Amino acid sequence: MVFNRDKSVFNIIAVNFLSLFMIIVTGYTNPMINSFSNTTELLNEAFILVFTYHLYQFTDYMPDLYARNLVGNSLVVLTIINTVLNLGVS
């Protein structure tokens, strides 16, 4: 990612594939001790995947500023939901 700093879309694609890979590995191997922790880990990875989908809208390929604003608001709401869910689980 350091060498592709001028190509933000490729960085987002790399993060997307890494997150998808982590979901697959976590789903198949169940690395945590109990199933509740595994489910929490899968939920967090799914949120990361959704967050990276939002990041596509902040590249130069999305010229509509109003749509960027809506996506930014959606990203803030999803971040709050993720934080509340993780704090509620603890």
Secondary structure, 3 states (H helix, E strand, C coil): CCCCCCCHHHHHHHHHHHHHHHHHHHHHHCCCCCHHHHHHHHHHHHHHHHHHHHHHHHCCCCCCHHHHHHHHHHHHHHHHHHHHHHHHHC
